[in-house]
Amino acid sequence: MGVSAAAEYLIVGPAWVGDMVMAQSLFKLLRQKDPGAAIDVVAPPWSEPLLARMPEVREALILDVAHGQFGWALRRRLGLKLRKHAYTHALVLPRSFKSALVPWFARVPKRTGFRGEFRRLLLNDLRHRDTERLDQTVKRFVSLGVDAGAALPEVPHPGLSVDVANLARLRQTFGLAESAVALMPGAAFGPAKCWPLEYFAKLAAELGAQGVQVWILGSAGEAEAGETIRAQAGDLAVNLCGQTRLEDAVDLLSAAYAAVTNDSGLMHVAAAAGARVIAIYGSSSPRFTPPLTARADILYRGLDCSPCFQRQCPLEHLNCLREIRPDQVLRLIH
Protein backbone atom coordinates (compact mmCIF):
# COMPACT_ATOMS: atom_id res chain seq x y z
CA MET A 1 0.00 0.00 0.00
CA GLY A 2 1.18 3.52 -0.78
CA VAL A 3 1.73 6.17 1.85
CA SER A 4 -1.16 8.65 1.97
CA ALA A 5 -0.26 12.24 1.20
CA ALA A 6 -0.06 14.69 4.08
CA ALA A 7 -2.98 17.07 4.49
CA GLU A 8 -2.69 20.65 3.29
CA TYR A 9 -4.65 23.15 5.39
CA LEU A 10 -5.80 26.62 4.45
CA ILE A 11 -6.83 28.31 7.70
CA VAL A 12 -8.61 31.65 7.87
CA GLY A 13 -7.22 33.17 11.03
CA PRO A 14 -8.82 35.58 13.50
CA ALA A 15 -8.40 39.36 13.54
CA TRP A 16 -7.23 39.88 17.14
CA VAL A 17 -3.77 39.31 18.63
CA GLY A 18 -4.95 37.12 21.49
CA ASP A 19 -7.15 35.01 19.23
CA MET A 20 -4.30 34.51 16.78
CA VAL A 21 -2.08 33.27 19.60
CA MET A 22 -4.81 30.88 20.76
CA ALA A 23 -5.22 29.66 17.18
CA GLN A 24 -1.75 28.12 17.50
CA SER A 25 -3.36 25.46 19.70
CA LEU A 26 -5.29 24.35 16.60
CA PHE A 27 -2.15 24.40 14.47
CA LYS A 28 -0.36 22.25 17.04
CA LEU A 29 -3.23 19.77 17.13
CA LEU A 30 -3.22 19.41 13.34
CA ARG A 31 0.52 18.70 13.36
CA GLN A 32 0.10 16.19 16.21
CA LYS A 33 -2.46 14.32 14.12
CA ASP A 34 -0.39 14.55 10.94
CA PRO A 35 3.28 15.58 11.44
CA GLY A 36 3.66 16.17 7.72
CA ALA A 37 0.66 18.48 7.42
CA ALA A 38 1.19 21.84 5.74
CA ILE A 39 -0.57 24.81 7.33
CA ASP A 40 -1.03 28.16 5.61
CA VAL A 41 -2.91 30.96 7.37
CA VAL A 42 -4.93 33.77 5.82
CA ALA A 43 -4.25 36.67 8.14
CA PRO A 44 -4.09 40.47 8.49
CA PRO A 45 -0.74 42.20 7.90
CA TRP A 46 0.04 42.84 11.59
CA SER A 47 0.02 39.10 12.31
CA GLU A 48 2.77 38.08 9.89
CA PRO A 49 5.65 38.39 12.41
CA LEU A 50 3.58 36.57 15.03
CA LEU A 51 2.84 33.68 12.67
CA ALA A 52 6.55 33.57 11.81
CA ARG A 53 7.14 32.60 15.47
CA MET A 54 4.85 29.56 15.13
CA PRO A 55 6.85 26.60 13.81
CA GLU A 56 3.68 24.83 12.67
CA VAL A 57 2.84 27.53 10.08
CA ARG A 58 4.31 27.15 6.60
CA GLU A 59 3.19 30.50 5.22
CA ALA A 60 1.20 33.57 6.24
CA LEU A 61 -1.10 34.62 3.40
CA ILE A 62 -1.66 38.31 3.97
CA LEU A 63 -5.12 39.71 3.38
CA ASP A 64 -4.86 43.48 3.70
CA VAL A 65 -8.49 44.26 4.48
CA ALA A 66 -9.39 46.77 7.19
CA HIS A 67 -11.33 45.48 10.20
CA GLY A 68 -15.02 45.56 9.28
CA GLN A 69 -14.34 46.03 5.55
CA PHE A 70 -15.99 43.50 3.24
CA GLY A 71 -13.16 43.52 0.69
CA TRP A 72 -14.87 41.30 -1.92
CA ALA A 73 -12.32 42.02 -4.66
CA LEU A 74 -9.28 41.38 -2.44
CA ARG A 75 -10.74 38.15 -1.07
CA ARG A 76 -11.64 36.95 -4.55
CA ARG A 77 -8.18 37.80 -5.89
CA LEU A 78 -6.46 35.88 -3.10
CA GLY A 79 -8.80 32.90 -3.43
CA LEU A 80 -8.26 32.64 -7.17
CA LYS A 81 -4.50 32.87 -6.67
CA LEU A 82 -4.65 29.98 -4.19
CA ARG A 83 -6.41 27.61 -6.60
CA LYS A 84 -3.02 26.36 -7.79
CA HIS A 85 -2.33 24.92 -4.31
CA ALA A 86 -3.34 21.40 -3.36
CA TYR A 87 -5.24 22.30 -0.21
CA THR A 88 -7.28 19.41 1.14
CA HIS A 89 -9.01 21.25 3.98
CA ALA A 90 -10.01 24.79 4.86
CA LEU A 91 -10.81 25.77 8.44
CA VAL A 92 -12.52 29.13 8.92
CA LEU A 93 -12.11 30.43 12.47
CA PRO A 94 -14.13 33.67 12.30
CA ARG A 95 -17.91 33.33 12.02
CA SER A 96 -18.61 36.01 9.39
CA PHE A 97 -19.79 35.36 5.82
CA LYS A 98 -16.88 37.29 4.32
CA SER A 99 -14.28 35.22 6.19
CA ALA A 100 -15.39 32.08 4.29
CA LEU A 101 -14.98 33.63 0.85
CA VAL A 102 -11.25 32.95 0.27
CA PRO A 103 -11.51 29.13 0.68
CA TRP A 104 -14.63 29.10 -1.49
CA PHE A 105 -12.90 31.07 -4.26
CA ALA A 106 -9.87 28.79 -3.84
CA ARG A 107 -12.09 25.70 -4.40
CA VAL A 108 -10.78 23.89 -1.34
CA PRO A 109 -12.72 20.59 -1.36
CA LYS A 110 -13.55 20.46 2.36
CA ARG A 111 -14.42 23.78 4.00
CA THR A 112 -15.16 23.69 7.73
CA GLY A 113 -16.56 26.36 10.03
CA PHE A 114 -19.36 27.22 12.42
CA ARG A 115 -22.87 28.07 11.28
CA GLY A 116 -23.66 31.76 10.90
CA GLU A 117 -24.40 34.53 8.41
CA PHE A 118 -25.78 32.27 5.65
CA ARG A 119 -22.47 30.45 5.31
CA ARG A 120 -24.16 27.29 4.03
CA LEU A 121 -23.49 28.80 0.60
CA LEU A 122 -19.72 28.77 1.19
CA LEU A 123 -18.95 25.96 3.66
CA ASN A 124 -19.70 22.26 3.17
CA ASP A 125 -18.76 21.08 6.70
CA LEU A 126 -20.89 23.26 8.95
CA ARG A 127 -20.55 22.82 12.70
CA HIS A 128 -22.91 23.68 15.53
CA ARG A 129 -21.25 25.95 18.07
CA ASP A 130 -22.17 24.20 21.32
CA THR A 131 -21.38 26.95 23.82
CA GLU A 132 -21.64 24.61 26.83
CA ARG A 133 -19.17 22.06 25.50
CA LEU A 134 -17.05 24.68 23.77
CA ASP A 135 -16.97 27.13 26.65
CA GLN A 136 -13.63 28.70 25.72
CA THR A 137 -12.45 30.45 22.56
CA VAL A 138 -9.51 28.06 22.23
CA LYS A 139 -11.81 25.02 22.46
CA ARG A 140 -13.90 26.39 19.60
CA PHE A 141 -10.81 26.76 17.46
CA VAL A 142 -9.49 23.29 18.33
CA SER A 143 -12.88 21.63 17.71
CA LEU A 144 -12.64 22.57 14.03
CA GLY A 145 -9.56 20.35 13.76
CA VAL A 146 -11.43 17.14 14.63
CA ASP A 147 -14.37 15.39 13.01
CA ALA A 148 -17.84 16.68 13.80
CA GLY A 149 -19.13 15.09 17.00
CA ALA A 150 -15.71 13.74 18.00
CA ALA A 151 -14.52 14.12 21.58
CA LEU A 152 -12.55 17.28 22.18
CA PRO A 153 -8.85 16.43 22.65
CA GLU A 154 -6.60 17.94 25.27
CA VAL A 155 -5.83 21.48 24.16
CA PRO A 156 -2.13 22.03 23.40
CA HIS A 157 -0.78 25.30 24.78
CA PRO A 158 0.65 27.84 22.34
CA GLY A 159 4.42 28.24 22.29
CA LEU A 160 6.11 31.04 20.34
CA SER A 161 9.71 30.82 19.16
CA VAL A 162 12.20 33.27 20.66
CA ASP A 163 14.94 35.13 18.78
CA VAL A 164 17.82 35.38 21.26
CA ALA A 165 19.83 37.66 18.98
CA ASN A 166 16.95 40.11 18.78
CA LEU A 167 16.54 39.96 22.55
CA ALA A 168 20.20 40.88 22.98
CA ARG A 169 19.72 43.79 20.55
CA LEU A 170 16.73 45.07 22.51
CA ARG A 171 18.65 44.91 25.79
CA GLN A 172 21.49 46.93 24.31
CA THR A 173 19.24 49.46 22.53
CA PHE A 174 17.08 50.28 25.56
CA GLY A 175 19.53 49.58 28.37
CA LEU A 176 17.49 46.71 29.77
CA ALA A 177 18.40 44.40 32.62
CA GLU A 178 18.74 40.66 32.17
CA SER A 179 15.27 40.22 33.64
CA ALA A 180 12.45 42.47 34.82
CA VAL A 181 8.76 42.59 35.61
CA ALA A 182 6.74 43.44 32.51
CA LEU A 183 3.61 45.57 32.86
CA MET A 184 1.01 45.65 30.09
CA PRO A 185 -1.57 48.35 30.94
CA GLY A 186 -3.60 48.28 27.71
CA ALA A 187 -6.44 46.26 26.22
CA ALA A 188 -7.74 46.98 22.73
CA PHE A 189 -11.30 46.03 23.66
CA GLY A 190 -11.80 48.98 26.01
CA PRO A 191 -11.29 50.52 29.47
CA ALA A 192 -13.56 48.03 31.28
CA LYS A 193 -10.73 45.52 30.82
CA CYS A 194 -8.03 47.85 32.13
CA TRP A 195 -6.72 47.79 35.69
CA PRO A 196 -6.42 51.46 36.84
CA LEU A 197 -3.28 53.24 35.69
CA GLU A 198 -2.62 54.52 39.20
CA TYR A 199 -2.47 50.91 40.39
CA PHE A 200 0.04 50.01 37.69
CA ALA A 201 2.07 53.09 38.68
CA LYS A 202 2.00 52.20 42.38
CA LEU A 203 3.06 48.65 41.61
CA ALA A 204 5.91 49.90 39.40
CA ALA A 205 7.05 52.30 42.14
CA GLU A 206 7.08 49.51 44.73
CA LEU A 207 9.09 47.27 42.43
CA GLY A 208 11.52 50.09 41.65
CA ALA A 209 12.03 50.74 45.35
CA GLN A 210 13.02 47.08 45.66
CA GLY A 211 15.56 47.44 42.84
CA VAL A 212 13.47 45.60 40.25
CA GLN A 213 13.44 46.99 36.71
CA VAL A 214 10.02 47.37 35.08
CA TRP A 215 9.32 47.13 31.35
CA ILE A 216 6.08 48.79 30.25
CA LEU A 217 4.88 47.17 27.02
CA GLY A 218 2.12 48.18 24.66
CA SER A 219 1.21 49.83 21.38
CA ALA A 220 1.88 53.42 20.31
CA GLY A 221 -1.66 54.23 21.40
CA GLU A 222 -0.69 53.24 24.95
CA ALA A 223 2.51 55.34 25.05
CA GLU A 224 0.86 58.09 27.10
CA ALA A 225 -0.43 55.57 29.63
CA GLY A 226 3.04 54.04 29.78
CA GLU A 227 4.56 57.45 30.42
CA THR A 228 2.09 58.07 33.25
CA ILE A 229 3.30 54.87 34.91
CA ARG A 230 6.98 55.60 34.25
CA ALA A 231 6.77 59.16 35.58
CA GLN A 232 5.51 57.91 38.95
CA ALA A 233 7.68 54.85 39.17
CA GLY A 234 11.27 56.10 39.29
CA ASP A 235 14.39 55.46 37.26
CA LEU A 236 14.02 51.68 37.01
CA ALA A 237 10.87 51.87 34.88
CA VAL A 238 11.30 51.82 31.08
CA ASN A 239 8.39 52.88 28.88
CA LEU A 240 8.60 50.74 25.72
CA CYS A 241 5.04 51.38 24.51
CA GLY A 242 5.13 52.14 20.79
CA GLN A 243 8.91 51.58 20.62
CA THR A 244 8.85 47.85 19.99
CA ARG A 245 7.29 45.55 17.43
CA LEU A 246 5.01 42.63 18.22
CA GLU A 247 7.85 40.16 17.69
CA ASP A 248 10.03 42.23 20.05
CA ALA A 249 7.36 41.80 22.74
CA VAL A 250 7.61 38.02 22.29
CA ASP A 251 11.35 38.10 22.95
CA LEU A 252 11.15 40.53 25.88
CA LEU A 253 8.37 38.60 27.57
CA SER A 254 10.36 35.38 27.25
CA ALA A 255 12.99 37.02 29.48
CA ALA A 256 10.63 38.67 31.99
CA TYR A 257 10.54 37.37 35.55
CA ALA A 258 6.78 37.98 35.55
CA ALA A 259 4.21 39.76 33.39
CA VAL A 260 1.35 41.72 34.98
CA THR A 261 -1.40 42.18 32.44
CA ASN A 262 -5.01 42.88 31.69
CA ASP A 263 -6.99 40.34 29.65
CA SER A 264 -5.43 41.41 26.36
CA GLY A 265 -3.59 40.21 23.30
CA LEU A 266 -0.27 40.73 25.06
CA MET A 267 -1.46 38.52 27.92
CA HIS A 268 -1.71 35.64 25.46
CA VAL A 269 1.64 36.57 23.90
CA ALA A 270 3.23 36.51 27.37
CA ALA A 271 1.77 33.08 28.10
CA ALA A 272 2.97 31.69 24.76
CA ALA A 273 6.43 33.24 25.24
CA GLY A 274 6.87 31.33 28.51
CA ALA A 275 6.49 34.22 30.95
CA ARG A 276 4.96 33.81 34.38
CA VAL A 277 1.63 35.59 33.92
CA ILE A 278 -0.35 37.51 36.52
CA ALA A 279 -3.63 38.17 34.71
CA ILE A 280 -6.15 40.73 35.95
CA TYR A 281 -9.74 40.35 34.76
CA GLY A 282 -12.52 42.92 34.89
CA SER A 283 -15.37 42.94 32.39
CA SER A 284 -14.32 39.63 30.81
CA SER A 285 -14.06 36.13 32.24
CA PRO A 286 -11.02 33.92 32.87
CA ARG A 287 -13.26 30.94 32.18
CA PHE A 288 -13.71 32.04 28.56
CA THR A 289 -10.24 33.36 27.60
CA PRO A 290 -7.70 32.17 30.20
CA PRO A 291 -3.96 32.53 29.65
CA LEU A 292 -2.92 29.19 28.17
CA THR A 293 -0.03 28.33 30.43
CA ALA A 294 0.58 26.41 33.62
CA ARG A 295 2.50 29.44 34.90
CA ALA A 296 -0.42 31.78 35.54
CA ASP A 297 -2.06 33.44 38.53
CA ILE A 298 -5.47 34.94 37.87
CA LEU A 299 -7.05 37.80 39.79
CA TYR A 300 -10.80 38.07 39.27
CA ARG A 301 -13.36 39.41 41.72
CA GLY A 302 -16.40 37.67 40.20
CA LEU A 303 -18.85 40.35 41.35
CA ASP A 304 -22.59 40.03 40.82
CA CYS A 305 -22.24 42.29 37.77
CA SER A 306 -19.33 40.27 36.33
CA PRO A 307 -18.59 39.41 33.64
CA CYS A 308 -20.49 42.09 31.72
CA PHE A 309 -18.33 41.91 28.56
CA GLN A 310 -18.81 45.66 28.05
CA ARG A 311 -16.19 48.11 26.78
CA GLN A 312 -17.14 50.68 29.44
CA CYS A 313 -18.34 49.87 32.96
CA PRO A 314 -22.16 50.17 32.68
CA LEU A 315 -22.39 50.96 36.41
CA GLU A 316 -19.54 53.51 36.21
CA HIS A 317 -17.69 52.22 39.28
CA LEU A 318 -15.28 49.64 37.80
CA ASN A 319 -15.25 47.83 41.14
CA CYS A 320 -14.36 44.55 39.43
CA LEU A 321 -10.91 46.04 38.85
CA ARG A 322 -10.61 48.67 41.58
CA GLU A 323 -11.09 46.02 44.27
CA ILE A 324 -7.92 44.25 43.07
CA ARG A 325 -5.21 46.17 44.92
CA PRO A 326 -1.54 46.63 43.97
CA ASP A 327 -0.37 44.91 47.17
CA GLN A 328 -2.22 41.73 46.10
CA VAL A 329 -0.33 41.73 42.82
CA LEU A 330 2.98 42.48 44.52
CA ARG A 331 2.58 39.47 46.79
CA LEU A 332 2.03 37.24 43.77
CA ILE A 333 5.15 38.54 42.05
CA HIS A 334 7.26 37.58 45.05
RAKASUL-V434129 format. One record per pair of residues at least 12 apart in sequence whose C-alpha atoms are under 7 Angstrom apart, sorted by the first residue. I is the first residue (numbers start at 1). GAP is how many residues later the second one is. If there is no record, write none. Layout:
# RAKASUL-V434129
I/GAP  I/GAP
This chain:
# RAKASUL-V434129
6/28  6/30  6/31  7/30  7/31  7/81  8/29  8/30  8/31  8/78  8/79  8/80  8/81  9/29  9/30  9/31  9/78  9/79  9/80  9/81  10/29  10/30  10/31  10/77  10/79  10/80  10/81  11/29  11/30  11/31  11/79  11/80  11/81  12/29  12/30  12/31  12/79  12/80  12/81  12/87  13/28  13/29  13/30  13/79  13/80  14/79  14/80  15/29  17/248  18/246  18/247  18/248  18/250  21/137  21/247  21/248  22/116  22/136  23/115  23/118  24/134  25/117  25/130  25/131  25/132  25/133  26/115  26/116  26/119  27/29  28/28  28/128  29/127  30/115  31/25  38/20  39/17  39/18  39/19  40/17  40/18  40/19  40/20  40/21  41/18  41/19  41/20  42/18  42/19  42/20  42/21  43/17  43/18  43/19  43/20  44/18  44/19  44/20  45/17  45/18  45/19  48/12  49/198  50/196  50/197  53/107  53/108  54/106  54/107  70/28  75/26  75/27  76/26  76/29  78/24  79/23  79/24  79/26  79/27  80/25  80/26  82/24  83/23  83/24  87/21  88/20  88/21  88/22  89/19  89/20  89/21  89/22  90/13  90/18  90/20  90/21  90/22  91/20  91/21  91/22  91/53  92/20  92/21  93/20  93/48  95/19  95/21  96/20  96/21  97/20  97/21  97/22  100/22  101/21  104/18  110/14  110/15  111/12  111/13  111/14  112/12  112/13  112/14  112/32  113/12  113/13  113/14  113/31  114/12  114/13  114/14  114/15  115/12  115/13  127/21  135/153  136/151  136/152  136/153  137/151  137/152  157/135  157/136  158/114  158/134  159/113  159/114  160/112  160/113  162/88  162/89  163/88  167/84  167/85  177/36  179/76  179/77  179/78  180/32  180/33  180/34  180/35  180/76  180/77  181/32  181/33  181/34  181/75  181/76  181/77  181/78  182/32  182/33  182/34  182/35  182/74  182/76  182/77  182/78  183/32  183/33  183/34  183/76  183/77  183/78  184/32  184/33  184/34  184/76  184/77  184/78  185/76  185/77  186/32  186/36  186/76  187/75  187/76  187/77  189/122  190/121  190/122  191/120  191/121  192/90  192/91  192/118  192/119  192/120  192/121  192/126  193/69  193/70  193/88  193/89  193/90  193/91  194/68  195/67  195/126  196/126  197/32  199/127  200/29  201/28  201/31  201/32  202/124  203/123  203/127  204/29  204/33  205/27  205/28  205/29  208/25  208/26  208/28  212/24  213/23  213/24  214/22  214/23  214/24  215/22  215/23  215/24  215/25  216/22  216/23  216/24  216/25  217/22  217/23  217/24  218/23  218/24  219/22  219/23  220/21  220/22  222/19  223/18  223/19  226/13  226/15  227/12  250/19  250/20  250/23  253/17  253/20  253/22  254/19  254/20  254/21  256/19  257/18  257/19  258/17  258/18  258/19  258/75  259/16  259/17  259/18  259/19  260/17  260/18  260/19  261/17  261/18  261/19  262/17  262/18  262/19  263/16  263/17  263/18  267/24  268/23  271/20  271/21  271/22  276/19  276/20  277/18  277/19  277/20  278/18  278/19  278/20  279/18  279/19  279/20  280/18  280/19  280/20  281/18  281/19  282/18  282/38  282/39  283/23  283/24  283/25  283/26  283/27  284/23  284/24  284/25  285/22  301/19  303/17
